[in-house]
């Protein structure tokens, strides 16, 4: 039996250790940013053999939006849309968490009636935002006031409530990839001098305020959190000598919680020449965290089995392989070749490149 295919039972119970990673696909109905049964419902249902599905990032408020046609979880219409998705996944025996998302400064005034995006500090990430009129350069954001921070904490709490109403098995806090929480963690984007900037405790304060608010409406063992400690050169992030110590502080502090898991990403880019970067994230952070550790980033069947066998991770999240292989679990089980994905349809409307990838003919191939 491959380690990936074994059940997992700790603070989360899964039928296997293969997780569908959260991936933005820009297929939400553009009038209300809601998921649809004919697209999202089918897409996630097709992939319900995963031990756990984590949905694409779903914004917790209008102020959280930064990409066109991405779903939210803050309106009645969005909740009703997600209900149909969770029902279809559960009918197939699957489990599904929703990823709660706020992009912070990786946004554009076009999404906010001309108002500036929110961020820890007024620092332009010099990236691009995917707007209804195509990609546009980011702008210098508005530094969040303490009232803005309190409002955003409530937004996440309300989104978690909505997730429960929509039938999700849990939520993942998107605190990775250069988005709002990551912006608070990093000196690149956070130059505050109040209680939300400077020390490790201060830079992590906003995240833990949100976590504490969410656990008031959903049990801790139904909450996950995603981090990318060695993100460098993308999403406006630049590492420095304090980056890894900040994440070490956060991961260690999370031992005080009984979370479903923490979800870590291996480096997105080559960081081997950066003296203060960590090139093997799972191996580095495994000794620091006693709970369930999920890892992602470029894993295939062999390396996924090996990282679990080594003890450096409990679960492995797969992204692009799940796009083109809705039956990824069965393909691993039968050692079948994987279908290639079409990157040109990652973010385009409609079913092409979304729900039209075929399943393998297991009986014929076996």
C-alpha distance (Angstrom), angle and dihedral (degrees) to the residues before:
residue distance angle dihedral
X1 . . .
X2 3.79 . .
X3 3.83 113.1 .
X4 3.83 89.2 -126.2
X5 3.80 90.3 60.1
X6 3.80 97.1 50.2
X7 3.81 119.6 103.3
X8 3.79 118.9 -105.9
X9 3.77 125.2 -144.6
X10 3.75 123.7 172.5
X11 3.80 121.1 102.6
X12 3.80 86.4 -24.3
X13 3.82 125.0 41.4
X14 3.81 117.5 -145.8
X15 3.81 133.4 171.3
X16 3.82 90.6 -134.6
X17 3.80 138.3 -0.7
X18 3.80 97.2 -113.0
X19 3.80 111.3 109.8
X20 3.78 127.2 -168.8
X21 3.80 104.1 -130.7
X22 3.81 121.5 -134.3
X23 3.81 111.1 -94.9
X24 3.78 129.8 178.4
X25 3.81 108.7 -128.7
X26 3.86 102.8 167.0
X27 3.79 96.5 -135.0
X28 3.81 100.9 125.9
X29 3.80 119.2 124.7
X30 3.79 102.9 -88.9
X31 3.79 95.4 -140.5
X32 3.81 97.7 61.6
X33 3.82 105.2 5.6
X34 3.79 89.3 -118.3
X35 3.80 129.4 145.6
X36 3.78 117.3 -113.0
X37 3.78 129.5 -138.3
X38 3.81 94.7 -133.9
X39 3.82 93.5 53.5
X40 3.81 112.7 19.3
X41 3.79 94.0 29.3
X42 3.79 93.3 54.2
X43 3.83 94.3 38.6
X44 3.79 94.3 56.5
X45 3.81 94.2 37.1
X46 3.81 89.4 56.9
X47 3.82 89.4 56.6
X48 3.83 98.2 43.7
X49 3.82 92.4 114.7
X50 3.82 87.6 79.3
X51 3.78 114.1 105.0
X52 3.79 85.9 -122.2
X53 3.79 134.8 2.0
X54 3.80 118.4 -150.5
X55 3.78 109.9 -164.0
X56 3.75 126.9 -132.7
X57 3.79 113.9 -82.0
X58 3.81 109.9 -73.0
X59 3.78 119.3 -161.8
X60 3.78 119.5 -119.6
X61 3.82 94.5 -149.0
X62 3.79 142.5 -1.2
X63 3.81 87.8 -94.0
X64 3.81 89.2 58.8
X65 3.83 95.9 62.2
X66 3.79 120.7 111.5
X67 3.80 106.6 148.3
X68 3.79 131.2 56.1
X69 3.83 120.9 -105.5
X70 3.80 95.8 7.6
X71 3.81 117.8 143.8
X72 3.76 126.2 -113.5
X73 3.79 135.6 -155.7
X74 3.81 100.2 -151.3
X75 3.82 105.5 85.7
X76 3.79 133.8 63.1
X77 3.81 91.7 -116.7
X78 3.81 90.9 53.3
X79 3.80 92.3 48.8
X80 3.80 90.8 50.1
X81 3.80 90.3 49.1
X82 3.79 92.4 51.2
X83 3.82 91.2 47.8
X84 3.79 89.6 66.9
X85 3.80 90.5 49.6
X86 3.81 95.2 51.3
X87 3.81 91.3 45.5
X88 3.79 91.5 54.7
X89 3.81 93.2 47.3
X90 3.80 92.7 47.3
X91 3.82 91.1 48.0
X92 3.81 86.7 60.5
X93 3.80 92.9 49.0
X94 3.79 95.3 -103.7
X95 3.81 134.0 137.1
X96 3.78 122.9 -137.0
X97 3.81 134.9 -169.7
X98 3.80 123.1 -171.2
X99 3.79 119.4 -132.7
X100 3.82 111.0 -130.9
X101 3.80 110.3 -143.6
X102 3.80 141.7 -168.9
X103 3.80 114.9 168.1
X104 3.81 96.2 -162.5
X105 3.79 111.1 -171.0
X106 3.84 93.9 1.0
X107 3.79 88.3 88.2
X108 3.79 140.2 80.5
X109 3.83 137.1 -125.3
X110 3.82 88.2 -114.6
X111 3.81 87.2 76.7
X112 3.81 94.2 49.3
X113 3.82 106.4 47.1
X114 3.78 89.5 -96.4
X115 3.80 96.4 -48.3
X116 3.79 118.9 130.5
X117 3.80 120.7 -102.9
X118 3.80 116.8 -104.8
X119 3.80 123.8 -109.3
X120 3.82 141.3 154.5
X121 3.82 90.7 -101.4
X122 3.80 137.0 8.9
X123 3.81 94.9 -98.8
X124 3.80 122.5 132.3
X125 3.83 111.5 -132.1
X126 3.82 89.0 -153.1
X127 3.78 92.0 -135.8
X128 3.80 132.6 118.8
X129 3.78 131.9 -97.3
X130 3.81 121.7 -148.3
X131 3.82 102.1 -127.4
X132 3.82 131.4 174.6
X133 3.82 86.2 -95.7
X134 3.79 94.4 50.6
X135 3.78 131.0 -95.6
X136 3.80 115.7 -16.4
X137 3.78 131.4 -179.2
X138 3.78 115.8 -99.3
X139 3.80 120.2 -113.0
X140 3.78 135.0 -142.1
X141 3.82 103.3 -76.4
X142 3.77 130.5 -139.5
X143 3.80 115.4 -96.1
X144 3.78 106.8 -119.6
X145 3.77 116.9 -113.1
X146 3.78 119.0 -141.4
X147 3.79 86.8 -103.2
X148 3.82 89.1 54.5
X149 3.79 89.0 52.2
X150 3.82 92.5 49.8
X151 3.80 90.6 49.0
X152 3.80 91.3 50.4
X153 3.81 91.5 49.8
X154 3.80 87.5 55.3
X155 3.81 90.5 47.0
X156 3.80 90.6 57.9
X157 3.79 91.7 45.3
X158 3.80 91.3 51.4
X159 3.80 91.3 46.3
X160 3.81 89.6 54.0
X161 3.82 89.3 50.8
X162 3.78 89.0 51.0
X163 3.80 90.2 49.3
X164 3.80 89.8 57.0
X165 3.81 90.3 49.3
X166 3.81 90.1 49.4
X167 3.80 90.9 55.7
X168 3.79 101.1 -109.6
X169 3.80 118.1 158.7
X170 3.79 89.9 -136.7
X171 3.80 146.9 -37.1
X172 3.79 136.1 -102.5
X173 3.80 119.0 -148.8
X174 3.80 107.9 -137.4
X175 3.80 99.6 -137.0
X176 3.79 94.5 151.6
X177 3.80 146.2 76.4
X178 3.79 98.8 49.4
X179 3.81 96.1 -60.4
X180 3.80 127.3 133.7
X181 3.81 102.1 -63.9
X182 3.79 91.8 40.1
X183 3.81 87.5 51.7
X184 3.81 89.1 58.4
X185 3.82 91.1 48.8
X186 3.81 95.1 53.0
X187 3.80 131.2 75.1
X188 3.81 85.8 -147.8
X189 3.78 90.1 71.6
X190 3.80 106.4 15.2
X191 3.79 118.5 69.4
X192 3.79 96.5 150.0
X193 3.79 120.0 144.0
X194 3.82 96.8 -160.7
X195 3.81 128.5 81.5
X196 3.83 90.6 -66.5
X197 3.80 97.0 60.9
X198 3.79 142.7 49.9
X199 3.81 110.5 30.5
X200 3.79 126.4 58.6
X201 3.79 89.6 -109.6
X202 3.79 92.3 51.2
X203 3.80 95.9 46.5
X204 3.81 89.8 50.7
X205 3.83 95.4 42.6
X206 3.82 96.7 93.2
X207 3.81 92.0 50.3
X208 3.80 92.8 51.3
X209 3.81 91.7 45.7
X210 3.79 87.9 56.3
X211 3.80 92.7 44.9
X212 3.81 91.0 50.8
X213 3.81 90.7 48.9
X214 3.81 93.0 49.1
X215 3.80 93.5 48.9
X216 3.79 86.9 58.7
X217 3.83 89.6 67.9
X218 3.81 102.9 29.4
X219 3.83 129.6 31.5
X220 3.80 116.7 -96.8
X221 3.80 91.3 -119.9
X222 3.81 88.0 63.3
X223 3.81 93.7 55.9
X224 3.79 126.8 87.7
X225 3.80 130.8 177.4
X226 3.78 131.0 -154.4
X227 3.83 126.5 -145.9
X228 3.79 136.6 177.1
X229 3.83 105.8 -162.4
X230 3.84 97.9 176.5
X231 3.80 98.9 44.2
X232 3.79 106.7 142.4
X233 3.78 135.0 162.6
X234 3.83 96.0 8.9
X235 3.82 135.1 80.8
X236 3.79 88.3 21.5
X237 3.80 93.3 -67.7
X238 3.80 127.3 136.1
X239 3.79 122.4 -179.5
X240 3.78 124.3 -132.2
X241 3.79 135.6 177.9
X242 3.81 91.5 -80.8
X243 3.83 96.8 52.2
X244 3.80 100.1 86.1
X245 3.84 94.0 39.8
X246 3.82 88.1 53.8
X247 3.79 91.8 53.8
X248 3.80 91.3 43.8
X249 3.80 88.2 56.1
X250 3.82 91.6 49.8
X251 3.81 95.8 46.2
X252 3.81 92.8 47.3
X253 3.81 91.7 48.6
X254 3.80 90.0 52.3
X255 3.81 87.5 67.1
X256 3.80 84.6 78.1
X257 3.83 88.5 66.6
X258 3.79 130.9 65.7
X259 3.80 96.5 -133.6
X260 3.78 125.8 172.1
X261 3.79 87.6 -120.6
X262 3.76 146.8 -48.0
X263 3.80 114.2 -115.2
X264 3.81 115.5 -148.3
X265 3.80 129.3 -174.0
X266 3.76 126.2 -145.1
X267 3.84 112.4 -129.4
X268 3.81 114.5 -64.1
X269 3.81 91.1 -150.9
X270 3.80 136.7 29.1
X271 3.82 105.5 -77.7
X272 3.81 96.9 164.2
X273 3.81 91.8 113.5
X274 3.82 93.8 52.5
X275 3.83 107.1 93.5
X276 3.81 95.4 -152.9
X277 3.82 97.4 44.2
X278 3.80 125.7 101.7
X279 3.79 112.8 -131.7
X280 3.83 96.8 -172.0
X281 3.79 106.3 46.5
X282 3.82 100.3 176.1
X283 3.79 92.8 48.0
X284 3.81 92.3 47.7
X285 3.79 99.2 46.2
X286 3.83 100.4 35.6
X287 3.84 93.3 83.5
X288 3.81 90.3 50.1
X289 3.80 97.7 55.1
X290 3.80 126.7 58.6
X291 3.81 97.1 -172.3
X292 3.80 132.4 74.2
X293 3.80 112.3 -50.2
X294 3.79 121.1 -159.2
X295 3.80 120.2 -169.6
X296 3.79 132.7 -167.2
X297 3.76 140.5 170.7
X298 3.80 124.2 105.3
X299 3.79 98.9 -17.3
X300 3.80 121.5 155.2
X301 3.79 128.3 -170.9
X302 3.80 95.1 -81.7
X303 3.81 98.0 44.2
X304 3.80 90.7 43.2
X305 3.79 91.5 55.5
X306 3.79 90.9 45.8
X307 3.82 96.5 51.3
X308 3.80 90.1 53.2
X309 3.80 92.7 44.0
X310 3.81 89.9 51.5
X311 3.78 90.9 54.8
X312 3.80 93.0 -122.8
X313 3.82 91.9 117.3
X314 3.79 138.5 16.0
X315 3.81 98.7 -156.7
X316 3.81 134.4 25.2
X317 3.81 122.9 -147.9
X318 3.80 119.2 -150.6
X319 3.79 122.9 -162.0
X320 3.79 121.1 173.0
X321 3.83 94.4 23.1
X322 3.81 87.4 62.8
X323 3.80 91.2 52.3
X324 3.80 93.8 63.3
X325 3.81 97.9 25.3
X326 3.80 110.0 51.4
X327 3.82 86.5 171.7
X328 3.80 94.1 51.0
X329 3.80 92.5 139.1
X330 3.83 92.2 55.7
X331 3.78 91.5 45.7
X332 3.81 90.4 53.9
X333 3.80 90.7 45.5
X334 3.80 92.3 53.5
X335 3.83 95.2 34.3
X336 3.78 92.1 -120.9
X337 3.78 127.2 165.4
X338 3.80 114.8 -96.6
X339 3.79 123.5 -121.2
X340 3.81 117.3 -119.3
X341 3.79 120.5 -113.0
X342 3.78 125.3 -125.4
X343 3.80 106.3 -128.8
X344 3.81 91.2 -169.5
X345 3.82 89.1 70.9
X346 3.80 98.6 44.6
X347 3.83 92.8 105.5
X348 3.80 105.1 17.3
X349 3.82 124.8 114.0
X350 3.78 123.9 -102.1
X351 3.79 137.1 28.4
X352 3.81 98.4 -59.4
X353 3.79 107.8 110.9
X354 3.80 89.3 3.1
X355 3.80 114.4 67.0
X356 3.82 100.7 2.1
X357 3.81 101.0 77.1
X358 3.84 107.2 116.7
X359 3.78 127.0 -123.8
X360 3.80 117.3 -119.6
X361 3.78 118.1 -101.6
X362 3.78 94.5 -116.3
X363 3.81 97.3 -176.8
X364 3.78 92.0 50.7
X365 3.81 94.6 43.1
X366 3.80 97.8 42.3
